[in-house]
Amino acid sequence: MKALSSPENVAHAAEIPLVRFTGNAATSVSHLDADAVPAGSDEAMVLSGRYEDEFIKDAGRWWLKKRKIIGYYARSGGKYVLGRGE
């Protein structure tokens, strides 16, 4: 499957994360679904996976330290038609 260098239409949804705090550090896991259409293409792409994040608290603020994206699957979503596809 071709990588998306410049998607035209993207829909992305992430579930509410499960967060675990340990002092000034935290980890979280959240699942994601994304649909995209590469620029100049009429083929939709579908991705499902999860984010695994690490955070650190510094001077009273939380910062994203590391993000790992794990894909469960990526596949063609078929021909993309703008609107309802009628």
C-alpha positions as MATLAB code, in Angstrom:
seq = 'MKALSSPENVAHAAEIPLVRFTGNAATSVSHLDADAVPAGSDEAMVLSGRYEDEFIKDAGRWWLKKRKIIGYYARSGGKYVLGRGE';
ca = [
       0.000    0.000    0.000;
       1.350    3.417   -0.994;
       2.214    5.835    1.840;
       0.202    9.043    2.119;
       2.505   11.911    1.236;
      -0.230   14.524    0.866;
      -3.757   13.354    1.664;
      -6.650   15.416    0.329;
      -9.447   14.255    2.603;
      -8.746   12.830    6.053;
     -11.050   11.672    8.831;
      -9.388   10.691   12.112;
     -10.932    9.457   15.341;
      -9.173    8.478   18.565;
     -10.885    6.916   21.558;
     -10.640    8.340   25.051;
      -7.177    7.354   26.320;
      -6.466    5.114   29.289;
      -3.908    7.098   31.337;
      -1.687    5.805   34.143;
       0.149    8.314   36.353;
       3.370    7.572   38.244;
       4.668   10.693   39.980;
       5.890   13.110   37.287;
       5.458   10.589   34.492;
       2.438    9.090   32.750;
       1.621    6.633   29.994;
      -1.503    6.343   27.881;
      -3.035    4.071   25.269;
      -5.789    5.084   22.856;
      -7.160    3.368   19.768;
      -7.520    5.141   16.429;
      -9.307    4.870   13.112;
      -8.351    6.993   10.110;
      -9.619    7.262    6.545;
      -7.757    9.218    3.868;
      -7.704    9.823    0.133;
      -4.260   10.507   -1.375;
      -4.103   13.660   -3.502;
      -4.866   12.850   -7.136;
      -6.383    9.459   -6.306;
      -9.939    8.155   -6.134;
      -9.002    5.266   -3.820;
      -9.724    5.635   -0.119;
      -7.335    4.166    2.464;
      -8.384    2.881    5.882;
      -6.098    2.510    8.916;
      -6.790    1.140   12.376;
      -4.356    1.047   15.271;
      -3.394    2.560   18.598;
      -1.242    5.283   20.123;
       1.088    4.448   23.005;
       2.221    7.732   24.589;
       4.653    8.717   27.328;
       4.369   12.042   29.167;
       6.588   13.912   31.598;
       5.629   16.683   34.017;
       8.066   19.594   34.076;
       7.566   22.906   35.938;
       3.907   22.059   36.528;
       3.081   21.270   32.855;
       2.615   17.925   31.131;
       4.615   17.328   27.935;
       4.445   14.552   25.362;
       7.785   12.749   25.577;
       7.263    9.891   23.120;
       4.526    8.617   20.800;
       4.454    5.154   19.276;
       1.856    4.435   16.589;
       1.004    0.773   16.143;
      -1.040   -0.134   13.078;
      -3.415   -3.073   13.293;
      -4.196   -2.931    9.600;
      -4.194   -0.621    6.586;
      -6.194   -1.439    3.505;
      -7.866    0.057    0.494;
     -11.315    1.410    1.292;
     -12.476    1.238   -2.330;
     -13.406    4.006   -4.724;
     -13.912    7.383   -3.030;
     -16.936    9.417   -4.082;
     -17.384   12.904   -2.609;
     -20.657   13.235   -0.710;
     -23.039   10.338   -0.266;
     -21.835    8.480   -3.337;
     -25.109    8.661   -5.238;
];
